[in-house]
Amino acid sequence: MNYNTCFHLLLGLFIPCSVVCLAMTARNLNSDQFVLLEFKDCIADPQNVLANNCMNLRGTIPPHLGNLSFLLSLDLSSNNLSGHLPKELGKLHRLRIIQLSYNRLNGEIPAWLGNLQRVQRLEMGNNNFTGTIPQALVNMSNPEILNLQFNQLSGQVPYSIFKISALKIVSLFSNSLSGSLPNDMCQHLPKLEGLYLSRNELSGNIPSSMGKCNNLQILALSYNQFTGIIPRSIGNLTRLEKLYLGLNNLEGQIPTPIFNISSLKTIFLSNNSLSSSLPNGLCYHCPMLEGLLLEHNELSGNIPSSMGECYQLQILNLAANKFSGLIPKSIFNSTMPQGIYLNDNSLEGMCFTLFFSKVQKAFCLICFFFFGHILYHFNLIINNKIYMNWFILKFLIPIYID
């Protein structure tokens, strides 16, 4: 067979195949257009917003959407959609993004979601989903974001979830999830940046391997039932910005390496049974610190005199501990104070100068002795009673406004 014969033969095969492919594409496009029209008919759109966006839609998600063969992203978030997820959506194998947050969807999270192996973002928070988190979600090979927060989910968090190495964000905040966290979880989550598990019923120890989540920026485990000590390895999280471990049953000392993380902005360890004192170099090592909330623990010793070097500090709450000694004058050096809570300690009084709202250009000179009182920005709280500064200070000191 010579060259010309082969060329004409291949050309004869290529043209029919191209026609068939184009016909199939046209048919799929027509099918997708028909499905979208059906979707519009099934959705209540009282304000006629479908022409511009998908906000304020009501009704249920129609099963016809499962026929959108080319669909890569399904975003129906921030609407008033209700009902269950139709199983027909399990046919959308090209999907990369599923965003259904902020609706009124209910029922159990379907196991067929695990068949959508290309999904990178699964966001179904702020709904009314019940039941457990299905094990089948581990079949998603490349999810970067798993957001199921603010639902009514219960049962244990499947350990398999913590073995999806592509995960960057896991948000299961505010459910009724129970059980413990696997001790080796951070060995399988090298990309994890945010772990939001607060406001659940999780228990057991905080995994000692937590320090191996090298990219972690936000660790939120507050409002649970964790016990034991705070792992020292958390001090290895050099990119950590927010640490929320408050309202648990933690005990022992606060590991000193935590106060050496220069990127930290918020430390929330309130309402535990933590002991130890605060390191003198806290503000030197945490120059970005905006919130230090340690109230209702068993911390003792002096408040570090260097506390005034936390120039970004907005909220300092050391109430209901065992601190003693003088209240450092430098504690009021912050340029952005919102609240300073020192009540229910064994602190001694002092005389200090305090600058109030620079916006209002108000300068107040206060020479005031107080034992275990609270000073709060724009509020003076004495014996747990709140008085507006502008009322009480008029009787105590002059206020100068230029």
N, C-alpha and C positions, 0 to 999 in steps of 0.2 A: 504494500500500500504506500503510495508516494505522499509527499508533503501536502499537496493540494487536496488530495482526497481526505487526509486526516483533518485538515483545517475545516473543510466543509462539513465533515461529520460532527466535529466538536461544535461548530457554529449552529448546526441543526439541533443539537441537544441543548445548547445554552439558551437559545431564544425561547423555546417552549417553557424551559424552567424559569426563566425570568418572568415570562407572562404569568405563570402560575404563582410565583412569589408575589408579584405585584397585585395579582387578584386576591391572594390571601391577605396581604397587607390592607388593601382597600376594604375587604370584607371585615377585618378586625377593627379598622377605624370606624366603619359604619356601625359595627356592633357596639363599640365603645360609645359612640355618639348616641345610639339608641338607649343604652344603659343610663347615660347621664340624663337623658330626657325623662326616663322612668324615675330616676332618683328625684328629679325636680318635682314630679307629680306626687311622689310619696311623702314629701317633706312639707310641713306647714311653714310657710314663709310670710307671716303677717305683715312684715314691713317691706316686702319685695326687695330683699337685700342680695338675693342670689346673683343678680346681675353684676355685683361688685365684689362680693366676698361671701364667706360662709359663717356669718355671725348671727346669733339669735335664731338659729334653726331649731324647730321643734319636731317631735315625732320620734320614730325609730329609724335605725339604720337599715335601709332596704337590702334584701339579699341580692338584688340585681347588681350591686357593686362588685360582687364576686366575678362578674363577667368582664370587668375592665382589664383586659389581658395585658395592656401596656403600662399599667399603673405602677409608678415607682414610689410615690409619696401619698399617703392618705392622712390629711390633716382636717379633722372635724372638731378641733378643740374649741373651748369657750363658747359652747352653744347650750341648748336645753334638750339635747337628745336623751332618750330614755330607752329602757328595754335591754334585752340581751344582745350580745354580738352574734350576728348571723354566721352560721358555719360556712356559708358560701365564701366568706372572706378568706378562708383557708386556701382558696385556689389562686390567690394573688401572689404567685411565687416570685415575681419580680420586685416586690415591695422592699424598699430600703428603710422607709420611715413610716411609723404608725403613731400619730398624735391624736389621742382621744380625750385628753385631760379636760377638766372643768366642764363636765356634763352631769347627767343623772343616770348614767348607765348602771345596770345592776346584774345580778346573777353571778355565777362563778367565772373566773378567768378560764377560758377554754384551752384545753390541752393542744388543740390543733394549731395554736400559735407557734408551737415548736416546729411545725412543718415549714414555716416561712424562714428558711435558713439564711436568706440574704438581709434580713432586717438588721439595721444598725442602731436604730433608736426606737424603743418601745416605751411610749409615754401614755399612761392611762391613769394618772393620778387624779385626785379630787373627783371621785365618782362614788358609787355605792356598791362596788363589787364585794362579794362575800366569799366564804369558803377558803380554801388553801391556795398557796402558790403552786401551780403544777410543776412537777419534776420535768415535764417535757420541754420547758423553756430552755433547758440546757442544750437542746438540739439546735438552737440558734447559734451558729458558729462564730458570728462576728458582731454581736451587739455591743455598742459602746455605752449606751445609756439605758438603764432599766429604772423606770419611774412608776411606782405603784403607790405612791404616798397618799395619805388622806382617803383611805377606803375603810372597809370593815373586814379585812382579811384576818384570818386566825391560823392557828397551827404553827408548826415549825417552819423556819426558812430552810428550804432544801439546801443541803451542803453542796450539792452540785452547782448551785448558782455561783458559789465562790470559787469555782474552778474554770469559769469562763474568762480566759486570759485577756480578751479584748476589752473587758469592761473598764470604763473610766468613771462612771457615775452609777451608784446604786442608792436609790432613794425609796425606802420603805417606811418612811416617817409616818407616825400617827396611824397605826393599825392596832391589832390585838395579837401580834405575833409573839410566839413563845419559843422556848428552847434556848440553846446556847450557840455560840459561834465556834466554828472549827478552829482548832489551835494553829493549823497550818495554812489558814486562808490567804495570808499575804504572800505565801510562796507561789500562789497561782494567779495573783493579781498584780502583775508588774506595772500596769498602766493606771491603776486606781487613783483617782484624784479626789473624789468625794464619796464618803460613806455616811449616809443619813439614815440612822436606825432609831432615832429618838422617839419617845412616846409610844412604846410598845410594852411587852411583858417579858422581855428577854432576860435571861439569868445566867448564872455561872460566872466564870472568870473572864476578864478581858484577855484575849489571846496574847500570850507572851511574844508571839512573832509579829505583833502589830508593827513593830519598827521596821519590818522588811517591805512594807508598802511605801517604797521610797518616794513616790510621786504624790503621796497623799497631802492634800491641802486643807481639807475639812473632815474632821472626825467627830461625828455627832452620835453619842450613845446615851444621852441624858434621859431622864424620866423612864428608867427601866428598873430592873432588879439585880443588876450586876453586883457581885460580891468579890471579896479578895482585895488585892492591892492593885495599884496603878502600875502597869508594866514599865520597868525602867527603859525598855527599848523604844518607848514613844519618844524619848529624847533624841533618837536617831532620825526622826522625821524632819529633815532640815528645810523642807518646803511647807511645813504645817503653818496655817494661818489662823485656824479656829479650832479650839479643843473644847468640846462640850461633854463633860462626864458628870454633870450635876444630877442631884436627886436619884442616887443609887444607894447601894449599901457598901460602898468602898471604905477601906480602912488602911491603916498604916501611914507611912510618910509619903509626901509628894516627892517623887524622884527629882533630885536637883537638876539633872540634865534637861528637864522640861523647861526650866527657866533659862536655858542657854540657847533656845531656838530663836534666832534673830528675826524670823519672819512672823512670829506669833502676834496676832492682833487681839484675840479674845481667849481668855482662860476662864472657863466656867466649871468650877468644881464644887459648887454649893451643895448643902444638905447631904453630906456624907459623914463619915466618922474619921476624917483625915487628921493626922497629927503632924508635928514638926514645926519649924519656923520658916520665915521667908529669908532667902539669901540676900546679903547686902548688895550684891551686884546685879540684882534682878533687872533694874531699869537699864543698866549698861548693856546687858546681853539681850534685852527685849525692847529695843528703841521704838518699835512700831506699836507697842501695846496700847490698845484703846479701852479694853474692858478687863478688869481683874475682879472676878466674882467668887469669893471664897467663904461666904457667910454660912453659919450653922455647921461648923466643924469643931475640931478641938485643937486648932492652931494656937501656938503660944510664942513667947518671946516678944521682942520689940518690933514695932513697925520700922522697917529700914529707913534710916535718915536720908538715903539716896533716892527715896521714892519720888522726890521732886524732879528727878531726871527723866521720868516718863512723861515727856512733854506732850505726847499725843493722847494721854489718858483722859477718858471721858467719864467712865464709871469705875469707882473703887468701892467695893463692898466687902468689908472685913467684919461685919456685924456678927454677934453671937459666937464669939470664939473665946480664947483665953489670952489675948494680947495684953501686954502690960507696958508700963513706962510712959514716957512723954509722947504726945502726938507731935510728930516732926512738923516744924513750920513749913518745910519745903513741900509738904504734901499738897499745898495749894498752888504750886508753880505751873500746873497744867494750863495751857492756853484755851482748852475747850472743855472745861468741867461741866458735867451734867448732874452727877450725884456722887457724894462721898458719905458712906454709911459706916460708922464706927461704934454704934451702940452695942450695949451688952458685952462689954469687955472690962478690963481693969485698967483703963487708960487714965492718965492724969492730965490736968488742964494746962493751958498755956495762953500766951498773948500773941496775936498774929494780925497781920494785915492781909486783907482779902480784896481782890478785885472782882467786881461783878460785871455783868453784861457790858462788853466793850461796844456792842452795837448801840446800846442806849447811853454809852459814855458815862456810866454811873460809877463813881468811886466811893467806896465805903471803907472807913477805918474802924475796925472793931477791936476792942481790947476786952476779951471775954474769957472767963474761966468756965470750963464745962467738963463734967466727969461722965464719960460714957454717953454723951449726947451725939446726935447726928447732925452733920451739916449737909444740907442739900442745896443744889444750885437753885436759887430763887425761893427756896423753902428752908426754914429753920425748924427742925423736928426735935422736940424736947419731951422726954418721957413718952415717946410714941404718939405725941400729939403734933399735928401739923399747923403751923402758923405761917401765913404769907410774910416773906421778908419785908415787903414794902409796908406792911402794917406794923410789925413788931419793931423794925429798925427805926421807924420814926420816933419811937419812944426811947430808944437806946442810944442812937447816934445820929449825927447829921448825915444827909445824903447830898452830894454835890453833883449836879448835872450841868455841863457846859453846852 
